[in-house]
Protein backbone atom coordinates (compact mmCIF):
# COMPACT_ATOMS: atom_id res chain seq x y z
CA UNK A 1 0.00 0.00 0.00
CA UNK A 2 1.39 3.46 -0.92
CA UNK A 3 2.76 5.57 1.93
CA UNK A 4 0.16 8.27 1.32
CA UNK A 5 -2.73 5.84 1.68
CA UNK A 6 -1.16 4.38 4.85
CA UNK A 7 -0.77 7.87 6.29
CA UNK A 8 -4.48 8.70 5.90
CA UNK A 9 -5.87 5.34 7.01
CA UNK A 10 -7.82 5.60 10.22
CA UNK A 11 -8.13 9.38 10.10
CA UNK A 12 -11.54 10.87 10.77
CA UNK A 13 -13.31 12.04 7.61
CA UNK A 14 -13.76 15.80 7.78
CA UNK A 15 -16.24 16.33 4.98
CA UNK A 16 -18.29 14.84 2.25
CA UNK A 17 -17.30 14.57 -1.40
CA UNK A 18 -20.87 15.20 -2.48
CA UNK A 19 -20.23 18.96 -2.59
CA UNK A 20 -17.96 18.48 -5.60
CA UNK A 21 -20.65 16.61 -7.50
CA UNK A 22 -23.26 19.24 -6.63
CA UNK A 23 -20.96 21.99 -7.93
CA UNK A 24 -20.33 20.09 -11.17
CA UNK A 25 -24.08 19.53 -11.61
CA UNK A 26 -24.72 23.28 -11.21
CA UNK A 27 -21.94 24.24 -13.63
CA UNK A 28 -23.08 21.82 -16.31
CA UNK A 29 -26.82 22.46 -16.04
CA UNK A 30 -28.25 23.31 -19.46
CA UNK A 31 -29.98 26.47 -18.17
CA UNK A 32 -26.71 28.06 -16.99
CA UNK A 33 -23.78 29.46 -18.95
CA UNK A 34 -20.77 28.97 -16.69
CA UNK A 35 -17.59 30.97 -17.21
CA UNK A 36 -14.43 30.14 -15.26
CA UNK A 37 -12.15 33.16 -14.76
CA UNK A 38 -8.94 31.58 -13.44
CA UNK A 39 -6.22 33.76 -11.96
CA UNK A 40 -3.68 31.16 -10.88
CA UNK A 41 -2.52 27.65 -11.54
CA UNK A 42 -5.35 25.14 -11.41
CA UNK A 43 -4.91 21.52 -10.41
CA UNK A 44 -6.88 18.50 -9.25
CA UNK A 45 -10.46 19.26 -8.28
CA UNK A 46 -10.03 22.94 -9.15
CA UNK A 47 -9.02 22.01 -12.68
CA UNK A 48 -11.98 19.64 -12.91
CA UNK A 49 -14.32 22.50 -11.94
CA UNK A 50 -12.77 24.57 -14.73
CA UNK A 51 -13.26 21.79 -17.27
CA UNK A 52 -16.94 21.61 -16.28
CA UNK A 53 -17.55 25.25 -17.23
CA UNK A 54 -18.76 26.27 -20.68
CA UNK A 55 -15.97 28.83 -21.14
CA UNK A 56 -12.56 29.23 -19.51
CA UNK A 57 -10.53 32.44 -19.28
CA UNK A 58 -7.08 32.17 -17.73
CA UNK A 59 -4.10 34.37 -16.96
CA UNK A 60 -1.02 34.11 -19.13
CA UNK A 61 1.89 32.03 -17.78
CA UNK A 62 -0.37 29.73 -15.77
CA UNK A 63 -1.00 26.01 -15.98
CA UNK A 64 -3.57 23.26 -15.50
CA UNK A 65 -2.63 19.92 -13.99
CA UNK A 66 -4.21 16.70 -12.79
CA UNK A 67 -1.58 15.58 -10.22
CA UNK A 68 -3.65 12.81 -8.62
CA UNK A 69 -1.41 10.15 -10.19
CA UNK A 70 1.47 11.45 -8.06
CA UNK A 71 -0.31 10.18 -4.94
CA UNK A 72 -1.65 7.07 -6.69
CA UNK A 73 -5.20 8.35 -7.06
CA UNK A 74 -7.38 8.92 -10.12
CA UNK A 75 -9.38 11.92 -11.21
CA UNK A 76 -12.72 11.61 -9.52
CA UNK A 77 -15.35 14.04 -10.78
CA UNK A 78 -15.29 13.69 -14.55
CA UNK A 79 -12.40 16.00 -15.43
CA UNK A 80 -10.62 13.44 -17.59
CA UNK A 81 -13.57 12.87 -19.92
CA UNK A 82 -14.40 16.59 -20.09
CA UNK A 83 -10.80 17.46 -20.93
CA UNK A 84 -10.72 14.74 -23.61
CA UNK A 85 -13.76 16.35 -25.28
CA UNK A 86 -12.15 19.81 -25.08
CA UNK A 87 -8.52 19.15 -26.00
CA UNK A 88 -8.39 15.60 -27.28
CA UNK A 89 -7.76 12.19 -25.79
CA UNK A 90 -3.96 12.35 -26.11
CA UNK A 91 -3.70 15.61 -24.15
CA UNK A 92 -6.10 14.35 -21.48
CA UNK A 93 -4.15 11.10 -21.20
CA UNK A 94 -0.86 12.96 -20.90
CA UNK A 95 -2.20 15.24 -18.18
CA UNK A 96 -3.84 12.46 -16.16
CA UNK A 97 -1.19 9.75 -16.58
CA UNK A 98 1.89 11.91 -15.98
CA UNK A 99 0.55 14.52 -13.56
CA UNK A 100 2.62 17.13 -15.41
CA UNK A 101 1.09 20.58 -15.87
CA UNK A 102 0.07 21.90 -19.29
CA UNK A 103 0.58 25.57 -20.10
CA UNK A 104 -2.41 27.80 -20.64
CA UNK A 105 -0.97 28.69 -24.06
CA UNK A 106 -0.98 25.05 -25.21
CA UNK A 107 -4.51 24.51 -23.90
CA UNK A 108 -5.61 27.73 -25.63
CA UNK A 109 -4.15 26.51 -28.94
CA UNK A 110 -6.06 23.23 -28.52
CA UNK A 111 -9.32 25.06 -27.79
CA UNK A 112 -9.74 24.12 -24.11
CA UNK A 113 -9.21 27.75 -22.99
CA UNK A 114 -11.23 30.44 -24.78
CA UNK A 115 -9.20 33.51 -23.72
CA UNK A 116 -5.76 34.16 -22.27
CA UNK A 117 -5.59 37.47 -20.41
CA UNK A 118 -2.84 39.52 -18.78
CA UNK A 119 -2.04 38.73 -15.17
CA UNK A 120 -3.56 41.13 -12.70
CA UNK A 121 -5.92 41.58 -9.79
CA UNK A 122 -9.05 40.87 -11.87
CA UNK A 123 -8.55 38.65 -14.93
CA UNK A 124 -12.21 38.52 -15.92
CA UNK A 125 -13.25 40.00 -19.22
CA UNK A 126 -15.59 42.99 -19.07
CA UNK A 127 -19.21 41.84 -18.91
CA UNK A 128 -20.16 43.59 -22.15
CA UNK A 129 -17.91 41.21 -24.09
CA UNK A 130 -20.12 38.32 -22.98
CA UNK A 131 -23.42 40.03 -23.86
CA UNK A 132 -23.48 38.60 -27.43
CA UNK A 133 -23.30 35.08 -25.96
CA UNK A 134 -26.14 35.88 -23.57
CA UNK A 135 -28.29 37.47 -26.28
CA UNK A 136 -27.97 34.43 -28.53
CA UNK A 137 -28.94 32.15 -25.66
CA UNK A 138 -31.73 34.00 -23.84
CA UNK A 139 -33.17 30.79 -22.43
CA UNK A 140 -30.05 30.56 -20.24
CA UNK A 141 -29.45 32.47 -17.03
CA UNK A 142 -26.09 34.20 -16.90
CA UNK A 143 -24.61 33.67 -13.45
CA UNK A 144 -21.45 35.30 -12.15
N, C-alpha and C positions, 0 to 999 in steps of 0.2 A: 504494500500500500504506500502511495506517495507520502512524503513527509508532510506536505500541506494538509492532506486529508487526515492524517494521524493527529496533526496539531489542532484540528477543529472538532474531532470526535469528542462527544460528551459535553460539548459546550451548549449552554442554553440558547435556544433560538430566540433572536431578538425582534423578529418581524416576520411578515408574511410576504411571499413572493407574488401574491395576487395583485398587488398594487401595480407591478410592472405590466401585467396583462391588461388591467383596466386602462392604464395609460395608452397602451398600444391600440386597444379597441377604440378609445376616443379619437386618437390621431388618425386612424384609418377609416373612421365612419364616413360613409358616402355623403353625408350632409355637411361635412366640415372640410374646408381647405386648410391644411396644416402646413405652416412654413417654419422651418427650423433656422434660426439665426444663431450661428455657432461662433463664439468668440474665443475659442481655445481648442487645444487638442481634444479629441473625442474618442473614448475607447470603451470597450465592453458594452454594458447596458446603455450607457449614454450614446454610443454610436448606434446601437440598435434602435433607440428612440428616434435618432436622426433619420435612419433608413426608413422608418415608418411614415415620416412626413411626406407630403406631396412634393414640396420644394425644399431645397437646402441651400442656404447662403452661408459662406464660411470665410473667415479671415485668411488672407494670404500667409504663407509660411506656417501653416498648421497641418495636422494630420489626423486621419482616422485609423483606428486599430481595433482588432478583436484579439486581445492577448490571453484569452481564456486557456488556450492550449499550453501556455507557459506554466500553468498550475494544474494541468491535466484535467481541465474541464472542457465542456463544449458550449457553444453559443446556445442560449436558452429561450429567447423570446422571438424567434423568427428572423433575426437579422441576416443570417446567412442566405436564406432564400430571397429576401427582399433585395439584398445587395447583388445577388446573381441576376435578378431581373433588371436592376439599374445599370450595372457595370459589366455584366458577363460572368459566366461560371468560372472562368480561369482566374479572374481578379478576386472573386469571392473565395475561391479555394485557396489562393495564395495568402490572402488576409487571414483566413480562419486556420489554415494548417500550419502557417509559420509564426503567426502572432506579430509579424513585422508591420509597422505602420505604413500607410500609403499617403503620399502627399496630396494636399487638396488640389494642386495643379493637375496631377495625373487623374484624379477622380473627376475633375471638371472636364478634362479632355475626353473622358469616357462617358460623360453625361450624367454621372451620379450627383454632381453638385451643379446647381443652376447658375450661381454667381459666386465670384471670388471678389471680396472687397478688401479695402485697406484696413490694416489693424487700427484699432482705436477704441474709445470707451463705449461706442454704440455702433456695432457693425450692421445693424438692420438697414435695409433700403428704405427710403422714404415711402410712406403709405401710398402716395399717389401713383407710384410706379406699379403697384399691385392692383389698382382700380380696374384696368382692362381685364384682368383675370376674373375679378369679382363680377364685373358687368356681364361677361360672357356666361357666367355660371350663377345666375341669380338665385337658383334653387338652393345654393349652398349658403351657409352662414360663415362669414369670415371672422375667425376668432384670433385674438392676439395671444 
